[in-house]
Amino acid sequence: MIAILGSGFGLYGYLPALAGLAGQQIVLPLRYRPRLMLRSELAVFACQITWVETEDQALDQAECVVIALQPKDQPAKVLACLDRPNIRRFMLEKPLAATEAEGAALLDLLLNGDHAFRVGYIFCFLPWANKIRQMCKSFDVLSVEIKWHFNAQYFRRNQNIWKRREQDGGGPLRFYGIQVLALFAELGFGQVVSSTLTARSAGEVDQWVATMNGTGLPMAKIMIDARASEESFVISTGTAGGESVLIQGRTPFDEVAQVTTFVGTDARATLLYKLFQSFDENSDKYYQCYLGAQDLWRQSETKLQYL
């Protein structure tokens, strides 16, 4: 039985992945039910849900827990779950906490415990990630660049939510950039050369640019613009002969195959399903990736400059 904590992405992301694609039984607090039933693409999973009165009752029945809450709330919730002998596995959202130091402390706690866990670094499961892996093995490739432009919903709708605020774990570095850092950590990048945040409006960052390198690897550059006028996602590589485009699309998820069985569900459900499947694999490679991502996050914050 899997308990899902979080009525946002917990429902529209993790529920289709776990109840639908993985065929798991889910236990949810009763207060999530009205929101779920309002969405027809989620209501189809009702037969696989056990409804209980409280969150504590859900945790009492769970062997695995998905925590899809605000980053500032995640460490305390994990601590509370660690005291429950029935819970053996965690699926956690990124970033692990609102700040890098809090995230590092939580990661250390989990690595020194006996619970299996996964973090929602789903870029590592995207089709184009394999193309970058191949490019990084080529001695001809001198640079890899990711440019991600979009207009975040909190800007479009002028929402004052945590994803908009750096101090709560939001913004182009902590909320979006951490996905790219995890992928580059897996590839072996270990040094952040530069890290810059830009604010078009005073006190509100909306763009992050960073460069990094690693032994035997090309120079990597990341540019994430969360307040762009047009959506685009481009990956390019540079060689002695010039630059070439590896991937060009609208979003990072353009290549994700649609789950026709569950029409209308979020495309990321497919990737979360793969994340869940990874519990069947050796955890060491994932934990090394998480440590690397945490270190790149730390360096990105330490070297951070504001423009």
C-alpha positions in Angstrom: 0.0 0.0 0.0 1.3 3.5 -0.9 0.3 6.7 0.8 0.5 9.9 -1.1 0.9 13.1 0.8 0.1 16.2 -1.3 -3.1 17.0 -3.1 -1.4 18.8 -6.0 1.3 17.0 -7.9 0.8 14.1 -5.6 -2.6 13.5 -7.3 -2.1 14.6 -10.9 1.5 13.2 -11.1 2.1 10.4 -8.7 -1.4 8.9 -8.6 -1.6 8.1 -12.4 2.0 6.7 -12.2 1.4 4.5 -9.2 -2.2 3.5 -9.3 -2.4 3.5 -13.1 0.9 2.5 -14.7 2.2 0.5 -11.7 -1.2 -0.9 -10.6 -0.6 -0.2 -7.0 -3.1 0.2 -4.2 -3.2 3.8 -2.8 -4.3 5.1 0.5 -5.3 8.8 0.8 -6.7 11.1 3.4 -10.4 11.7 2.8 -9.9 15.5 2.4 -8.2 14.8 -1.0 -11.4 13.2 -2.4 -13.3 16.3 -3.6 -10.3 17.6 -5.6 -9.7 14.2 -7.1 -13.3 13.6 -8.2 -13.4 17.0 -9.9 -10.8 15.7 -12.4 -12.2 13.0 -14.7 -8.7 11.8 -15.7 -8.0 11.1 -12.0 -11.4 9.8 -10.9 -10.8 6.6 -13.0 -8.4 5.5 -10.3 -11.0 5.7 -7.5 -11.3 1.9 -7.4 -7.7 1.6 -6.4 -7.9 4.1 -3.5 -8.6 3.3 0.1 -9.9 6.4 1.8 -9.2 7.1 5.4 -10.1 9.9 7.7 -6.7 11.3 8.5 -3.2 11.5 7.2 -2.0 9.5 10.2 -4.3 6.7 9.3 -3.0 6.7 5.8 0.6 6.4 7.0 -0.5 3.6 9.4 -1.4 1.4 6.4 1.5 2.3 4.1 4.7 0.5 3.2 5.8 3.3 0.8 5.1 7.0 1.1 5.1 9.7 -1.5 5.8 13.1 -0.1 4.8 15.8 -2.6 4.6 18.8 -0.3 6.3 22.1 -0.2 10.1 21.8 0.2 10.0 23.5 3.6 7.6 20.8 4.9 9.4 17.8 3.5 12.1 17.2 6.1 9.8 17.3 9.1 7.4 14.9 7.3 10.2 12.5 6.5 11.3 12.6 10.2 7.8 11.7 11.3 7.6 8.8 8.9 10.9 7.4 10.0 9.4 6.6 13.3 6.9 4.2 11.7 8.2 0.7 11.4 5.7 -0.2 8.6 7.2 2.4 6.2 10.2 1.1 4.3 10.3 3.2 1.2 10.1 6.9 0.3 9.5 8.8 -2.9 10.4 12.4 -2.4 10.0 15.5 -4.4 12.7 18.0 -5.4 14.1 20.1 -4.0 14.6 18.0 -0.9 14.2 21.1 1.3 13.8 24.9 0.9 17.6 25.5 1.3 20.6 23.5 0.3 21.8 23.0 3.9 18.5 21.6 5.0 18.4 19.4 1.9 21.9 18.1 2.6 21.0 17.3 6.2 17.9 15.3 5.1 19.9 13.4 2.4 22.5 12.5 5.0 19.9 11.3 7.4 18.3 9.1 4.7 21.7 7.7 3.5 22.6 6.7 7.0 19.3 4.9 7.6 17.9 1.7 6.3 15.0 3.0 4.2 15.1 2.8 0.4 14.3 6.2 -1.2 14.1 7.9 -4.5 14.0 11.6 -5.4 11.9 13.0 -8.3 14.9 13.9 -10.5 12.9 12.7 -13.6 15.1 14.5 -16.2 17.4 11.5 -15.9 14.7 9.3 -17.4 14.0 11.4 -20.4 14.8 10.1 -23.9 17.1 13.1 -24.7 19.2 12.4 -21.5 20.6 9.3 -23.3 21.7 11.5 -26.2 23.6 13.7 -23.8 25.2 10.6 -22.2 26.4 9.6 -25.6 27.7 13.1 -26.5 29.6 13.3 -23.2 31.5 10.1 -24.1 32.8 11.7 -27.4 36.2 13.3 -27.3 35.1 15.5 -30.2 32.4 17.3 -28.1 33.9 20.4 -26.3 30.7 21.8 -24.9 27.1 20.9 -24.1 24.5 23.6 -23.6 20.9 23.4 -22.3 18.6 26.4 -22.9 15.2 26.2 -21.4 12.7 29.1 -21.9 9.2 29.2 -20.5 6.8 31.5 -18.7 6.1 30.0 -15.3 2.5 29.7 -14.3 3.1 31.8 -11.2 4.2 34.7 -13.4 1.5 34.2 -16.0 -1.3 34.2 -13.4 0.5 36.4 -10.9 0.3 33.8 -8.2 2.1 34.3 -4.9 3.1 30.7 -4.3 6.2 29.0 -3.0 7.5 28.0 -6.4 8.0 31.7 -7.1 10.0 32.3 -3.9 13.7 31.4 -3.5 13.5 31.2 0.3 10.8 28.5 0.0 12.7 26.3 -2.5 11.3 27.9 -5.6 12.8 29.8 -8.5 14.8 29.0 -11.6 17.7 27.4 -9.6 16.2 25.6 -6.6 13.0 24.3 -8.2 13.8 24.0 -12.0 17.6 24.0 -12.1 18.0 21.2 -9.6 16.6 18.8 -12.3 19.4 19.6 -14.7 22.0 19.5 -11.8 20.9 15.9 -11.0 21.4 14.8 -14.6 24.8 16.5 -14.8 25.8 14.9 -11.5 24.9 11.5 -12.9 27.1 12.2 -15.9 30.1 13.0 -13.6 30.2 16.8 -13.6 31.6 17.9 -10.3 32.6 21.5 -10.4 30.4 24.6 -10.8 32.5 27.3 -12.5 29.9 30.1 -12.4 26.3 30.6 -11.2 24.2 33.7 -11.8 20.6 34.7 -11.0 19.0 37.6 -12.8 15.9 39.5 -11.7 13.9 41.5 -14.2 11.9 42.9 -11.3 13.6 43.9 -8.1 13.9 41.1 -5.6 12.3 38.5 -7.9 14.7 36.2 -9.7 13.5 34.7 -13.0 16.7 33.5 -14.8 19.6 31.3 -13.9 22.8 30.7 -15.8 25.6 28.4 -14.8 28.6 26.7 -16.2 30.3 23.5 -14.9 32.9 20.9 -15.8 34.1 17.5 -14.9 37.2 15.3 -15.5 37.2 14.2 -19.1 33.9 15.9 -19.9 33.0 18.8 -22.1 32.2 22.2 -20.6 28.5 22.4 -19.7 26.2 25.4 -19.7 22.7 25.8 -18.3 20.4 28.7 -19.0 16.9 28.6 -17.5 14.6 31.6 -18.2 11.3 31.2 -16.2 9.9 34.5 -17.5 10.4 34.1 -21.3 7.9 35.4 -23.9 8.1 32.0 -25.8 8.5 28.4 -24.8 11.5 26.5 -26.1 13.9 23.8 -25.0 17.2 23.5 -26.9 20.2 21.3 -26.3 23.3 22.0 -28.4 26.8 20.7 -28.6 30.0 22.3 -29.7 33.0 20.8 -31.5 36.1 22.1 -33.2 33.9 22.2 -36.3 31.2 24.4 -34.8 28.0 24.1 -32.9 25.1 21.7 -33.7 21.6 21.3 -32.3 21.0 18.0 -30.6 17.4 18.6 -29.4 15.0 21.4 -30.3 11.4 21.6 -29.0 8.9 23.4 -26.8 9.5 21.7 -23.5 11.8 19.1 -22.0 8.9 16.6 -22.1 8.2 16.7 -25.9 9.6 13.3 -26.5 7.8 11.5 -23.6 5.4 9.0 -25.1 1.7 9.6 -24.3 0.0 7.1 -22.1 -3.0 6.4 -24.2 -4.5 4.1 -21.6 -5.0 7.0 -19.3 -6.0 9.9 -21.5 -5.4 13.4 -20.0 -2.9 12.4 -17.4 0.3 14.4 -16.9 3.1 13.4 -19.2 5.4 13.2 -16.2 3.5 10.2 -14.9 5.4 8.0 -17.3 8.7 9.2 -15.8 7.5 8.8 -12.2 6.5 5.3 -13.1 10.1 4.7 -14.2 11.3 6.2 -10.9 9.1 3.8 -9.0 10.4 0.9 -11.0 14.0 1.8 -10.1 13.3 0.4 -6.6 14.0 -2.9 -8.2 17.5 -1.8 -9.2 20.7 -1.3 -7.1 20.2 1.9 -5.2 23.9 2.9 -5.0 24.0 4.6 -8.4 20.9 6.7 -7.5 22.4 7.6 -4.1 25.6 8.7 -5.7 23.7 10.8 -8.1 21.8 12.4 -5.3 25.0 13.2 -3.5 26.4 14.7 -6.6 23.3 16.8 -7.3 23.4 18.1 -3.7 27.1 19.1 -4.1 26.4 20.9 -7.4 23.5 22.7 -5.7 25.8 23.7 -2.8 28.4 25.0 -5.3 25.8 26.8 -7.3 24.6 28.6 -4.2 28.1 29.3 -2.9 29.3 30.9 -6.2 26.0 32.6 -6.8 26.0 36.2 -8.2 22.9 38.3 -8.6 22.5 40.6 -11.6 
